[in-house]
Amino acid sequence: MKNNDFLSGYKKYNPTEEGYGDSWSWRKAFYQRLSPDEAKRILNEKDPYEILGIRHNATIEDIKKAYKREAMKWHPDRNPDNLEYATKRMQLINAAYCLLVK
């Protein structure tokens, strides 16, 4: 079995058409964080601690646990019946996490 055989079933990302990225594109995008300015723009004066449901004196571990909990709860794949709200909520959750974890 060749190294790339497991990727053969995935659609490749094409910037001129709609498409899904390969696994490496998704992984790269996952590890990129929003800049603080972008995160503040998305949050629009909302409290990042409130979005994640944690206290202001939370530790880094608490922030990471809260992020994972909220991301699992509001991921669009888990909320197909309320896709628009789940997508907006995930944007807020990601922005809050990026702002709090520097």
N, C-alpha and C positions, 0 to 999 in steps of 0.2 A: 504494500500500500504506500503510495507516495504521500509526502507531507501535506500537500494541498488537496487531497481527495475529500477530506471532510468539508471543505468549503465549496465543493462543486454544486451543492444544492442551493446555495445562497445567491440571491440576485446581487449583481455588482452595482455600485452607485455610479450613476451617469449624471453629471452636472447639467446637461442640456435637457434631460428628461427626469420625470419623477422616478425614484428608485430607492432601493434599500442599499445601504452601504455594506461592505464586507465586514467581517468581524473585527479586523484591525482598525477600520475607520470608526466603528462604534467604540472600541476600546480607547482610541485616541481622544474621541470626543468626550467620553466619560471622565477621563482624567484631567481634562481642561476645566479650569474653574473660571467663573465669571470674575471680572475685575470688580473692585469695590464700587466704582462708579456705576457700572452696569447693574450690580446687585441693588444699590440704593435706588436707582431709577425704577427697577422692577417692583421693589417693595413700596415705593411711593409713600414714605412717612409711616409705614406700618412697623410695628415692633417685631424684630426677628425672633426674639425670645418667645413672644406670644404665639407666633406662627408655629414654632416647633413645640410649644406647650411646656416650656421649661422656665426655671427661675433665672433671674439675672446673675446669680452667683454660681451658675452651673459650671461644672468642669468640662474639659474637652471630651472626656469619655461620655458624660451625660449628653452633650451636644450631638455626638456621633450616634448614640443610641436613639435619641429622639429623632434625628434625621432618618435613620433606617426605619424606625417605626412608622413615621409619617409617610415616607416614600413607599413603603409596602402597602400602606392603607390607601393612598391616593394615586397610585400609579395608574395611568390611563388603561393599561391592559387589564387591570382588576376592576375597572369601572366603565365597562363598555356602554352601559345604559345612560351614564352621565359624563360622557367623554369631554365635553367642552369645559365643565367645571373642574373635572379632574386634571385636565391639562393646565388650566390656570393655577390650580392649587399646587401642582408640581413645580411650576415656575416659581411661585412664592417660596416653596420649601427649599428649592435649590438655591435661590437668591439668599435666603436667610442663612443657610448652611455656609455658603461661600463668604458671606460677610462676617460670620462668627468664627470660622476656622481660617486663620490667616496663614 
